[in-house]
């Protein structure tokens, strides 16, 4: 019975690798592990990352890939990142969408890390036979209109971050007028108002990178309002688990406790059964 379960697990792992477009890694035994990895590390990766995390049905592969690209680019790790950059088109990502993910990384994890990842991606996208050339960016949300401050207010309203709105908002009082205005004009009125990714996509990336940066105060605001973009508690658990794998397990425990506290509040829009 154990052998049968192991065989079924291996078959599912190979199926997932195909869906990601990672054909070069199909049926690769430990002794032939890529990138000079040890047999033990490769086998453990297939069993616990691909066969453990990636296959979880609570999050579709496209959303999982979105988060993984951002987290790995924030590391950065060429070994881990290149296969994702090269093959994300199999899950429907266009070149413009990839560039927007990396711009999110620049703002939330630092420009140097994102720049290195962007150079790697542009080399892939510039190849004559690049499959990204044939993929169009699907239409996303209706774009905010007006000047940067007006766009920021529209974005924050959709996110449910009403405490950031207005010259005398709670956020302005807490962080100071200068930082708050700069964030409004350039982060929310600039980055978040761009085409290429939906607000839901940007929120998933922002949550993962905020968690990876160990910023519980900001993470709490994301958790409290993510439901306004259709993000469920079950999805937030998957974001936490994915971040745990790619940014370190110690960061996950506090995030789970924070989410459970928010979900447990009276009148919470989240389902307690999902956490």
C-alpha positions as CSV (number, residue, x, y, z in Angstrom):
1,X,0.0,0.0,0.0
2,X,2.8,2.4,0.8
3,X,4.4,1.8,-2.6
4,X,1.0,2.5,-4.3
5,X,0.7,5.7,-2.4
6,X,4.2,6.7,-3.3
7,X,3.5,5.9,-7.0
8,X,0.3,8.0,-7.0
9,X,2.1,10.9,-5.3
10,X,4.9,10.7,-7.9
11,X,2.4,10.7,-10.8
12,X,0.7,13.8,-9.4
13,X,4.0,15.5,-9.0
14,X,4.9,14.8,-12.6
15,X,1.5,16.1,-13.7
16,X,2.0,19.4,-11.8
17,X,5.4,19.9,-13.4
18,X,3.8,19.5,-16.8
19,X,1.1,22.1,-15.9
20,X,3.9,24.5,-15.0
21,X,5.8,23.7,-18.2
22,X,8.8,22.3,-16.4
23,X,9.2,19.5,-18.9
24,X,13.0,19.4,-18.4
25,X,12.4,18.2,-14.8
26,X,10.1,15.3,-15.6
27,X,11.3,11.9,-14.3
28,X,14.6,13.4,-13.2
29,X,16.0,11.0,-10.5
30,X,17.8,12.3,-7.5
31,X,21.2,11.3,-8.8
32,X,20.7,13.5,-11.8
33,X,19.3,16.5,-9.9
34,X,19.5,19.8,-11.8
35,X,21.8,22.7,-10.9
36,X,24.1,20.5,-9.0
37,X,21.6,19.9,-6.2
38,X,22.1,16.9,-4.0
39,X,19.9,13.8,-4.5
40,X,18.4,14.3,-1.1
41,X,17.5,17.9,-1.6
42,X,15.9,17.2,-5.0
43,X,13.8,14.3,-3.8
44,X,12.7,16.3,-0.8
45,X,11.8,19.2,-3.0
46,X,9.7,17.0,-5.3
47,X,7.9,15.4,-2.4
48,X,7.3,18.4,-0.1
49,X,7.3,21.5,-2.3
50,X,5.8,20.2,-5.6
51,X,3.9,17.3,-4.2
52,X,3.1,19.0,-0.9
53,X,2.5,22.7,-1.5
54,X,1.9,23.1,-5.2
55,X,-0.7,20.4,-5.4
56,X,-3.0,21.8,-2.7
57,X,-6.4,22.4,-4.2
58,X,-7.2,25.4,-2.0
59,X,-5.4,27.6,-4.4
60,X,-5.2,27.3,-8.2
61,X,-1.8,27.0,-9.8
62,X,-2.0,30.4,-11.5
63,X,-2.4,32.2,-8.2
64,X,0.3,30.0,-6.6
65,X,2.7,30.9,-9.4
66,X,1.9,34.6,-9.1
67,X,3.0,34.5,-5.4
68,X,6.0,32.3,-6.0
69,X,7.5,34.5,-8.7
70,X,7.2,37.5,-6.4
71,X,8.7,35.7,-3.4
72,X,11.6,34.1,-5.3
73,X,12.4,37.4,-7.1
74,X,12.5,39.0,-3.7
75,X,15.2,36.6,-2.5
76,X,16.7,36.7,-5.2
77,X,17.7,33.2,-6.3
78,X,18.6,32.6,-10.0
79,X,18.4,28.8,-9.5
80,X,14.8,29.0,-8.3
81,X,13.7,32.0,-10.3
82,X,14.7,31.2,-13.9
83,X,12.4,28.2,-14.4
84,X,9.4,30.3,-13.2
85,X,10.3,33.3,-15.4
86,X,10.8,31.0,-18.4
87,X,7.6,29.0,-18.1
88,X,5.0,31.2,-16.4
89,X,3.3,31.7,-19.8
90,X,2.0,28.1,-19.4
91,X,-0.3,29.4,-16.7
92,X,-1.4,32.4,-18.8
93,X,1.1,35.1,-17.7
94,X,1.9,37.7,-20.4
95,X,5.2,39.6,-20.6
96,X,3.5,42.7,-19.3
97,X,2.0,40.8,-16.4
98,X,5.4,39.5,-15.5
99,X,6.9,43.0,-15.6
100,X,4.1,44.2,-13.3
101,X,4.9,41.4,-10.8
102,X,8.5,42.4,-10.7
103,X,7.5,46.1,-10.3
104,X,5.6,45.0,-7.2
105,X,8.7,43.3,-6.0
106,X,10.7,46.5,-6.5
107,X,8.3,48.5,-4.2
108,X,7.8,45.8,-1.6
109,X,11.2,44.1,-1.5
110,X,13.6,46.6,-2.9
111,X,14.7,47.9,-6.3
112,X,18.1,46.0,-6.5
113,X,16.4,42.6,-6.1
114,X,13.7,43.4,-8.7
115,X,16.2,44.9,-11.2
116,X,18.2,41.6,-11.2
117,X,15.0,39.6,-11.8
118,X,13.9,42.0,-14.5
119,X,17.2,41.6,-16.4
120,X,16.7,37.8,-16.3
121,X,13.2,38.1,-17.6
122,X,14.0,40.5,-20.4
123,X,16.6,38.1,-21.6
124,X,14.0,35.4,-21.8
125,X,11.3,37.6,-23.4
126,X,13.8,39.0,-26.0
127,X,14.6,35.5,-27.4
128,X,13.3,35.2,-31.0
129,X,11.2,32.1,-30.2
130,X,10.0,33.4,-26.8
131,X,6.4,32.2,-26.2
132,X,5.6,35.4,-24.4
133,X,5.5,37.2,-27.8
134,X,2.2,35.5,-28.5
135,X,0.4,36.1,-25.2
136,X,-1.8,39.2,-24.7
137,X,-2.4,40.7,-21.3
138,X,-6.1,40.1,-20.5
139,X,-8.2,43.0,-19.5
140,X,-8.2,43.6,-15.7
141,X,-10.1,46.1,-13.5
142,X,-11.3,49.4,-14.7
143,X,-8.3,51.7,-14.3
144,X,-8.5,54.6,-11.8
145,X,-8.7,58.0,-13.5
146,X,-7.4,61.5,-12.8
147,X,-4.2,62.8,-11.1
148,X,-2.1,60.6,-8.9
149,X,-3.9,61.5,-5.7
150,X,-7.3,60.9,-7.3
151,X,-6.1,57.5,-8.6
152,X,-4.7,56.6,-5.1
153,X,-8.0,57.4,-3.5
154,X,-9.9,55.2,-6.0
155,X,-7.5,52.3,-5.4
156,X,-7.6,52.6,-1.6
157,X,-11.4,52.8,-1.7
158,X,-11.5,49.5,-3.6
159,X,-9.0,48.0,-1.2
160,X,-11.2,49.1,1.8
161,X,-8.3,51.2,3.3
162,X,-10.5,54.1,4.2
163,X,-8.2,55.1,7.0
164,X,-5.7,56.3,4.4
165,X,-8.1,58.7,2.7
166,X,-8.0,62.5,3.4
167,X,-5.3,64.9,4.5
168,X,-6.1,64.2,8.2
169,X,-6.6,60.5,7.9
170,X,-5.4,58.1,10.6
171,X,-2.6,57.0,8.3
172,X,-1.5,60.6,7.8
173,X,-1.5,61.2,11.5
174,X,0.4,57.9,12.2
175,X,3.1,58.1,9.5
176,X,3.4,61.8,9.0
177,X,2.1,63.9,6.1
178,X,5.3,63.7,4.0
179,X,5.5,59.9,3.9
180,X,1.8,59.5,3.6
181,X,1.5,61.9,0.6
182,X,4.5,60.3,-1.1
183,X,3.0,56.8,-0.7
184,X,-0.4,58.0,-2.0
185,X,1.0,59.7,-5.1
186,X,3.7,57.1,-6.1
187,X,2.7,53.8,-4.5
188,X,-1.1,53.8,-4.7
189,X,-1.6,56.4,-7.4
190,X,1.3,55.1,-9.4
191,X,2.1,51.4,-9.0
192,X,-1.3,50.1,-7.9
193,X,-3.1,52.1,-10.6
194,X,-1.2,50.5,-13.5
195,X,-2.7,48.1,-16.0
196,X,-1.3,44.5,-16.4
197,X,-2.5,43.0,-13.1
198,X,-5.8,43.1,-11.4
199,X,-6.1,44.6,-7.9
200,X,-6.7,41.1,-6.5
201,X,-3.4,40.0,-8.1
202,X,-1.6,43.0,-6.7
203,X,-3.1,42.3,-3.2
204,X,-2.0,38.7,-3.2
205,X,1.5,39.7,-4.1
206,X,1.5,42.6,-1.6
207,X,0.3,40.3,1.2
208,X,3.0,37.7,0.5
209,X,5.8,40.3,0.3
210,X,4.6,42.1,3.4
211,X,4.5,38.8,5.3
212,X,8.0,38.0,4.0
213,X,9.2,41.4,5.3
214,X,7.8,40.6,8.7
215,X,5.6,43.7,8.9
216,X,2.6,42.7,11.1
217,X,1.0,46.1,11.4
218,X,0.7,46.4,7.6
219,X,-0.2,42.7,7.2
220,X,-3.1,43.2,9.6
221,X,-4.6,45.8,7.4
222,X,-4.3,43.6,4.4
223,X,-5.9,40.7,6.2
224,X,-8.8,42.8,7.5
225,X,-9.8,44.0,4.1
226,X,-8.7,41.4,1.5
227,X,-12.2,40.0,1.4
228,X,-13.3,43.2,-0.4
229,X,-11.4,41.9,-3.4
230,X,-13.0,38.4,-3.1
231,X,-10.0,36.9,-1.2
232,X,-11.2,34.2,1.3
233,X,-9.6,33.1,4.5
234,X,-8.7,29.8,2.8
235,X,-6.8,31.8,0.2
236,X,-5.0,33.8,2.8
237,X,-3.9,30.5,4.5
238,X,-2.4,29.4,1.2
239,X,-0.6,32.7,0.8
240,X,0.9,32.1,4.3
241,X,1.9,28.6,3.5
242,X,3.5,29.5,0.2
243,X,5.4,32.3,1.9
244,X,6.5,29.9,4.6
245,X,8.1,27.7,2.0
246,X,9.9,30.5,0.1
247,X,10.7,33.0,2.9
248,X,11.1,30.7,5.9
249,X,8.7,28.8,8.2
250,X,9.3,31.0,11.3
251,X,7.4,33.9,9.6
252,X,4.2,31.8,9.1
253,X,3.2,31.1,12.7
254,X,2.7,34.8,13.7
255,X,0.7,35.4,10.5
256,X,-1.6,32.5,11.1
257,X,-2.2,33.7,14.7
258,X,-3.0,37.2,13.4
259,X,-5.4,35.9,10.7
260,X,-7.1,33.6,13.2
261,X,-7.6,36.6,15.6
262,X,-9.1,38.7,12.7
263,X,-11.3,35.9,11.5
264,X,-12.5,35.3,15.1
265,X,-13.8,38.8,15.6
266,X,-17.5,39.3,15.9
267,X,-19.0,40.1,12.5
268,X,-16.0,38.9,10.6
269,X,-16.7,38.4,6.8
270,X,-14.4,35.4,6.8
271,X,-15.4,31.8,7.5
272,X,-13.8,30.5,10.7
273,X,-13.9,27.0,9.3
274,X,-11.3,28.0,6.7
275,X,-8.6,28.7,9.2
